[in-house]
Amino acid sequence: MAVSHPMRQLLQLLQLEEEQRREALEAALGELRRLERARALAAERERRGRRLVVASAGSGDGTDRLAGLEETRAGARRCAALMPRIAAAEVEVEARREEFLAKRVERRQAETLVEETEAREARESERRGQQALDDWYLNRRRRDGAGEQTPGGSGQAD
């Protein structure tokens, strides 16, 4: 039984679908990383604001103190706004990862089926080839044995 053309097409289709799922996973991971970097920047902005407030307390500069407080609040607001988006992106990444892994399993199963069919065909072809060689050799021995017989005799020594 040869590996059918539709089976090979199915394997190619599964490979393409797996690649699409991988790309979707990479895109979701990229978005998650972008959001996490934005959160890290917002947290750094909040820390800089706190440092500015502390520095202004020593110098007595009210403007720096107000600027520091505003930077702290802006960084905290930004972090708070990003957290639900990060959580949603993590859920999206997990969903894309599961889709990718499921498609990979599906492709590998089809690949294994094709490989097993090809191996079975190779074994069968080898068996048929060996059978043909065995038949040829047996026929040759019979032919050579028939030529050694004496006319009217049995071909055995007296």
C-alpha positions, 0 to 999 in steps of 0.5 A: 500500500503506497502512501497516498497523495491525499495523505501527503497533502494532509501532512503538508497542510498540517505542517502549514497549520503548525507553522501558522500556530507557531507564528500566532504564538510568537506574536502573542509572546511579542505582545506580552513582552511589549506590555511587560516592558511598558509595565517595567518602564512605568514602575521605573517612573514610579520609583524615580518619582519617589526618589525625587520626593525624597530628594526634595524633602532634603532640599525643601524644593516644593516644585520637585516634591510636586513633580515627584508626587505626580511622577509617582502617581502617573507610574502607579496609574500606568502600572495599574492600567497595564496589569489587566492587559498583561493578564489578558495577554498571558491568557492569550499566550497560553491559548496560542501555546495549547493550539500550537502544541495540539497542531504539532501533535496532530502533524507528528501523528500524521508524519509517523503514519506516513513513515510507518507506511513507507517503512512497511512498503520498504520491508515488503519490497525487500521481501519481494526482492529477496523472494525473486532472488530465491526463486531465481537461484532455485530455478538455476540449481534445478536447471543446472542439476537437470543438465548434469543428468545422463540420458536415460539415467537418473543423474545419480552415481551408480 
